[in-house]
């Protein structure tokens, strides 16, 4: 299934949040100081969004309004990222999974809908394989963790470390533009937000700790294997894009074929952040899947 991009270029965070009731803050996830964005009544089913490598909760800012109508929606900065706690050790997938489970336990969630982009998809896939009782429904959005491609790994590490070591406007902008099929969607307020995060004291060290997954030996021992995908029991949607810079559509389809009963959809004219580049299409596909409805149901 393919969908086309009909969304306009975002202009500002504030425009995206018009009419949205939301909050941000820090939450004690059983000892891990976790920064979050949240929208939706807490009586609604819980939904947790996870960003990619070098990312932060704003990756899903354009999606809070619609998802908050249906879910108790949280987007968090994972450990070592954004404004959350940055323990000084290399972060492998087990560390991120532990953080998510701590967050869920602190919230009192036995199960939740989990949706992850890139690194976030890698994390939730591992969590779903190893802790199937904790996942209600699962979305893997241009997810990492299925393969080790040296040229892609080198590019991610180079762009990320350069931006963290010298958080000047141009380097941050180049890192954000890499995420987009249309570079104009790397909007000034998104670049400025990431620049503020990367300018934190000690952030280059934190970035180095997150980039270990781009080193071949570390990556190989963290990959999701076919038998791991085969253990995922939750209803799953694998969402890919026509212009993903990490892997083409065939990789997304391959992942979906390893997960029992998984759906597969391709968003056109999007790169690594379809939830940002075409929020309207993403929200429709994503919300309908999470509710168990037909993909073309109006939201």
C-alpha positions as CSV (number, residue, x, y, z in Angstrom):
1,X,0.0,0.0,0.0
2,X,1.4,3.4,-1.0
3,X,0.2,6.9,0.0
4,X,1.0,10.2,-1.5
5,X,2.1,13.4,0.2
6,X,-0.4,16.2,0.2
7,X,0.8,18.0,3.3
8,X,2.1,21.6,3.4
9,X,5.4,22.5,4.7
10,X,5.3,23.1,8.5
11,X,6.1,26.7,9.5
12,X,6.4,26.7,13.3
13,X,5.9,24.7,16.4
14,X,3.2,27.1,17.5
15,X,1.2,26.6,14.3
16,X,1.4,22.8,14.7
17,X,0.1,23.1,18.3
18,X,-2.8,25.5,17.7
19,X,-5.9,24.0,19.4
20,X,-3.8,21.3,21.1
21,X,-3.9,20.7,24.9
22,X,-0.5,19.5,25.8
23,X,2.2,19.7,28.4
24,X,5.9,19.1,28.7
25,X,8.0,18.3,31.7
26,X,10.3,15.7,33.4
27,X,9.1,12.4,34.8
28,X,10.9,10.1,37.2
29,X,11.0,6.8,35.3
30,X,12.2,4.7,38.3
31,X,15.4,6.7,38.7
32,X,15.7,8.0,35.1
33,X,14.9,11.7,34.7
34,X,12.8,11.6,31.5
35,X,11.7,14.6,29.6
36,X,8.3,14.3,27.8
37,X,5.6,15.9,25.7
38,X,2.1,14.6,26.5
39,X,-1.3,15.1,25.1
40,X,-4.7,13.4,25.7
41,X,-6.7,12.5,28.7
42,X,-5.0,10.0,30.9
43,X,-8.1,7.8,31.0
44,X,-7.4,7.0,27.3
45,X,-5.3,4.0,26.2
46,X,-1.6,4.8,26.5
47,X,0.6,5.4,23.5
48,X,4.3,5.9,23.6
49,X,6.3,7.5,20.7
50,X,10.1,7.0,20.5
51,X,12.4,9.1,18.3
52,X,15.6,8.1,16.4
53,X,19.3,8.4,17.0
54,X,20.3,11.9,18.0
55,X,16.6,12.8,18.2
56,X,14.2,14.1,20.8
57,X,10.5,14.3,21.7
58,X,9.8,17.0,19.1
59,X,10.1,14.4,16.4
60,X,6.4,13.8,17.1
61,X,5.3,17.3,17.9
62,X,3.2,17.6,14.8
63,X,1.3,14.4,15.8
64,X,0.2,15.3,19.3
65,X,-3.0,17.1,18.4
66,X,-4.7,14.2,16.5
67,X,-3.3,11.4,18.6
68,X,-4.3,13.1,21.8
69,X,-7.9,12.8,20.7
70,X,-7.7,9.0,20.9
71,X,-4.8,8.1,23.2
72,X,-3.0,9.2,26.3
73,X,-0.1,10.2,24.1
74,X,3.5,10.5,25.3
75,X,6.7,11.4,23.3
76,X,9.8,11.1,25.4
77,X,13.5,11.8,25.1
78,X,15.2,8.5,25.5
79,X,18.2,8.1,27.8
80,X,21.3,9.9,26.4
81,X,19.0,12.1,24.2
82,X,17.3,15.5,24.3
83,X,16.9,16.8,27.9
84,X,16.7,13.4,29.6
85,X,19.3,11.8,31.8
86,X,22.6,11.1,30.1
87,X,24.4,8.3,31.9
88,X,28.1,8.2,30.9
89,X,28.3,4.8,29.3
90,X,27.8,3.4,25.8
91,X,24.1,2.9,25.2
92,X,23.1,-0.4,23.6
93,X,19.6,-1.5,22.8
94,X,19.1,-3.2,26.2
95,X,19.7,0.1,27.9
96,X,16.9,1.8,25.9
97,X,14.5,-1.1,26.4
98,X,15.2,-0.9,30.2
99,X,14.4,2.8,30.1
100,X,11.1,2.3,28.3
101,X,10.1,-0.5,30.7
102,X,10.9,1.7,33.7
103,X,8.8,4.5,32.2
104,X,5.9,2.2,31.6
105,X,6.2,0.7,35.1
106,X,6.3,4.2,36.7
107,X,3.2,5.1,34.8
108,X,1.4,1.9,35.9
109,X,1.0,0.7,32.4
110,X,0.8,-3.1,32.1
111,X,0.6,-2.7,28.3
112,X,0.8,0.2,25.8
113,X,0.8,0.9,22.1
114,X,4.4,1.5,21.1
115,X,5.5,3.4,18.0
116,X,9.2,4.0,17.2
117,X,11.1,5.7,14.4
118,X,14.6,4.6,13.4
119,X,16.4,3.8,16.7
120,X,13.0,4.0,18.4
121,X,11.7,1.3,16.1
122,X,14.7,-0.8,16.9
123,X,14.0,-0.4,20.6
124,X,10.3,-1.2,20.4
125,X,10.9,-4.2,18.1
126,X,13.3,-5.7,20.7
127,X,10.9,-4.9,23.5
128,X,8.0,-6.5,21.6
129,X,10.1,-9.6,20.9
130,X,11.3,-10.1,24.5
131,X,8.3,-8.7,26.4
132,X,5.3,-9.6,24.3
133,X,3.0,-9.1,27.3
134,X,3.8,-5.4,27.5
135,X,2.8,-4.4,23.9
136,X,-0.8,-3.8,22.8
137,X,0.0,-2.7,19.2
138,X,3.3,-1.9,17.5
139,X,4.4,0.5,14.7
140,X,7.9,0.3,13.2
141,X,8.5,3.6,11.4
142,X,11.6,3.5,9.1
143,X,12.9,1.3,11.9
144,X,16.6,0.5,12.4
145,X,18.1,-2.7,13.7
146,X,17.5,-5.1,10.9
147,X,20.8,-4.8,9.1
148,X,24.3,-3.3,9.2
149,X,25.2,-1.1,6.2
150,X,28.6,0.5,6.7
151,X,28.0,3.5,4.4
152,X,24.8,4.4,6.2
153,X,26.3,3.9,9.6
154,X,29.3,6.0,8.8
155,X,27.1,8.8,7.5
156,X,24.9,8.9,10.6
157,X,27.9,8.9,12.9
158,X,29.7,11.6,10.9
159,X,26.8,14.0,10.7
160,X,25.7,13.4,14.3
161,X,29.2,13.8,15.9
162,X,30.0,16.9,13.8
163,X,26.7,18.6,14.9
164,X,27.3,17.6,18.5
165,X,31.0,18.7,18.6
166,X,30.2,22.0,16.8
167,X,26.5,22.9,17.2
168,X,26.6,25.7,14.8
169,X,23.5,26.4,12.7
170,X,24.8,25.0,9.5
171,X,25.9,21.7,11.0
172,X,22.7,21.2,12.9
173,X,20.7,22.1,9.8
174,X,22.6,19.6,7.7
175,X,21.8,16.9,10.3
176,X,18.1,17.7,10.3
177,X,17.9,18.0,6.5
178,X,19.3,14.5,6.2
179,X,16.1,13.3,7.7
180,X,13.8,14.9,5.1
181,X,13.0,14.1,1.5
182,X,12.3,17.8,1.1
183,X,15.0,19.8,2.9
184,X,12.7,22.8,3.2
185,X,10.9,20.9,5.9
186,X,13.9,21.3,8.2
187,X,12.2,24.4,9.6
188,X,14.1,27.1,11.5
189,X,12.4,26.4,14.8
190,X,13.2,22.6,14.5
191,X,16.8,23.4,13.8
192,X,16.9,25.9,16.7
193,X,15.3,23.3,19.0
194,X,17.9,20.8,18.1
195,X,20.7,23.4,18.3
196,X,19.7,24.1,21.9
197,X,19.8,20.5,22.8
198,X,23.1,19.8,21.2
199,X,24.7,22.9,22.8
200,X,24.2,21.4,26.3
201,X,27.5,21.0,28.2
202,X,28.9,17.6,27.7
203,X,26.5,16.7,24.8
204,X,29.3,15.6,22.5
205,X,30.2,12.9,25.1
206,X,26.5,11.9,25.3
207,X,26.3,11.7,21.5
208,X,29.4,9.5,21.4
209,X,27.7,7.1,23.8
210,X,24.7,6.9,21.6
211,X,26.7,6.4,18.4
212,X,28.2,3.1,19.5
213,X,25.4,1.4,17.6
214,X,27.0,2.7,14.4
215,X,30.2,0.7,15.2
216,X,30.1,-2.7,13.4
217,X,30.9,-5.0,16.4
218,X,28.4,-3.3,18.7
219,X,25.7,-3.1,16.0
220,X,26.0,-6.8,15.1
221,X,25.4,-8.0,18.6
222,X,22.3,-5.7,18.9
223,X,20.6,-6.6,15.6
224,X,17.1,-7.9,15.5
225,X,17.4,-11.4,14.1
226,X,14.7,-13.1,12.0
227,X,13.8,-15.4,14.9
228,X,13.3,-12.2,17.1
229,X,10.9,-10.7,14.6
230,X,9.2,-14.0,14.4
231,X,8.4,-13.8,18.2
232,X,6.6,-10.5,17.9
233,X,3.0,-11.3,18.8
234,X,1.4,-7.8,18.9
235,X,-0.5,-6.6,15.8
236,X,2.2,-4.7,13.9
237,X,2.4,-2.1,11.2
238,X,5.7,-1.6,9.3
239,X,5.7,1.9,7.9
240,X,8.3,2.9,5.3
241,X,8.9,5.7,2.9
242,X,9.8,6.2,-0.7
243,X,13.0,8.3,0.1
244,X,14.3,6.8,3.3
245,X,18.0,7.5,3.5
246,X,18.8,4.4,5.6
247,X,17.3,1.7,3.5
248,X,14.9,1.3,0.5
249,X,11.4,0.0,0.5
250,X,12.5,-3.6,0.0
251,X,14.1,-3.6,3.5
252,X,10.8,-2.4,5.1
253,X,8.9,-5.1,3.2
254,X,11.5,-7.7,4.3
255,X,11.0,-6.7,8.0
256,X,7.2,-6.9,7.6
257,X,7.4,-10.4,6.1
258,X,9.4,-11.7,9.2
259,X,6.7,-10.5,11.6
260,X,3.6,-12.8,11.8
261,X,0.6,-11.0,10.3
262,X,2.3,-7.6,10.0
263,X,0.9,-4.9,7.7
264,X,3.1,-2.9,5.4
265,X,2.6,0.6,4.1
266,X,4.8,3.1,2.1
267,X,4.4,6.8,2.4
268,X,5.5,8.6,-0.8
269,X,7.7,11.7,-1.0
270,X,9.0,11.3,2.6
271,X,12.4,10.6,4.1
272,X,13.2,9.3,7.6
273,X,10.6,11.5,9.4
274,X,7.3,10.8,7.6
275,X,5.4,11.7,10.8
276,X,6.8,15.3,10.4
277,X,7.0,15.6,6.6
278,X,3.4,14.5,6.0
279,X,1.7,14.6,9.4
280,X,-1.8,14.4,8.0
281,X,-1.2,11.1,6.1
282,X,0.9,9.6,8.9
283,X,-1.8,10.5,11.5
284,X,-4.6,8.9,9.5
285,X,-2.6,5.6,8.8
286,X,-1.2,5.5,12.3
287,X,-4.3,6.2,14.3
288,X,-6.5,3.9,12.3
289,X,-4.0,1.0,12.7
290,X,-3.7,1.7,16.5
291,X,-7.5,1.6,16.7
292,X,-7.8,-1.5,14.5
293,X,-9.8,0.4,11.8
294,X,-9.5,0.5,8.0
295,X,-6.5,2.7,6.9
296,X,-8.7,5.1,4.9
297,X,-11.2,5.8,7.8
298,X,-11.4,9.6,8.3
299,X,-10.0,10.7,11.7
